[in-house]
Amino acid sequence: MLSKQAEKALVSWEPISSRLITATFRTKQTRILARFIMGYAPTNDAADDIKDHFYDRLRKVMGNNQPQRELTILMGNMNAKTGLCNVGYEEVLGTHGLGEMNNNEERFADLCAEHKLVIGGSVFPHKRVHKATWVSPNYRTENQIDHLCISRKFRRTLLDVRVMRGADASSDHHLLAGKLQLKLKNQLEVQ
């Protein structure tokens, strides 16, 4: 499933559970590794112990001490609404989210604060249609529950995060795309 270039850059990958997987890639800057963590969090209606188990596992995967030269990208369906208000989470959230923060978002934002991540979809101003990652079957409810987060230290390498509405993904979720540029070399797109 990887391009030849990505296959050569792959350092390791590990399926953690049915909800988590991680992969690490070499970048063109030899001292910097890009670590991708893909997650599928329980819904807001799930029992607290199920949510706690997911976030405990995710914390273990993220580790307590990130290497200084590791670009961490956490992405996936976090079932967490960011909302417009970032009070108390200024270093984690921007003011361009969609909807109102839910219980899952507090857990997610706390995890991002703990691991010094920025939630990319809340940082860039876009029209509502390019923020909603999930739309209900009756088209009345739109939520921004899929996210792409990046290490705060590498925040300036994240050029944009937006929903690609035209992509046919055979899902009730829309494709979320992020555009990165490691300033030392050329662009890398994450989709």
MOQUIVEN-V39172 format. One record per residue. RES is the residue in one small letter. PSI is psi in whole degrees, 0 to 359 (none if undefined). Layout:
{{RES:PSI} {RES:PSI}}
This chain:
{{m:351} {l:150} {s:164} {k:322} {q:315} {a:323} {e:320} {k:329} {a:346} {l:123} {v:313} {s:161} {w:152} {e:121} {p:117} {i:314} {s:185} {s:350} {r:351} {l:140} {i:150} {t:148} {a:142} {t:135} {f:147} {r:146} {t:176} {k:336} {q:108} {t:332} {r:355} {i:126} {l:144} {a:118} {r:121} {f:131} {i:121} {m:130} {g:154} {y:95} {a:155} {p:155} {t:167} {n:331} {d:352} {a:157} {a:148} {d:324} {d:327} {i:317} {k:316} {d:317} {h:315} {f:310} {y:328} {d:316} {r:318} {l:320} {r:319} {k:319} {v:320} {m:332} {g:162} {n:321} {n:109} {q:139} {p:144} {q:330} {r:34} {e:123} {l:112} {t:130} {i:118} {l:127} {m:163} {g:190} {n:100} {m:359} {n:39} {a:124} {k:126} {t:317} {g:179} {l:336} {c:126} {n:20} {v:126} {g:346} {y:34} {e:327} {e:349} {v:317} {l:144} {g:193} {t:20} {h:31} {g:185} {l:134} {g:206} {e:144} {m:138} {n:181} {n:319} {n:324} {e:323} {e:317} {r:314} {f:314} {a:322} {d:317} {l:316} {c:320} {a:316} {e:324} {h:14} {k:53} {l:152} {v:134} {i:104} {g:322} {g:344} {s:356} {v:325} {f:131} {p:121} {h:162} {k:156} {r:321} {v:336} {h:12} {k:325} {a:115} {t:343} {w:135} {v:133} {s:158} {p:330} {n:5} {y:18} {r:336} {t:129} {e:135} {n:151} {q:88} {i:352} {d:137} {h:157} {l:120} {c:150} {i:152} {s:134} {r:324} {k:330} {f:16} {r:321} {r:346} {t:344} {l:112} {l:330} {d:152} {v:125} {r:162} {v:136} {m:96} {r:332} {g:348} {a:127} {d:100} {a:6} {s:50} {s:162} {d:3} {h:148} {h:151} {l:129} {l:126} {a:139} {g:145} {k:122} {l:151} {q:111} {l:120} {k:340} {l:334} {k:201} {n:178} {q:151} {l:125} {e:137} {v:125} {q:none}}
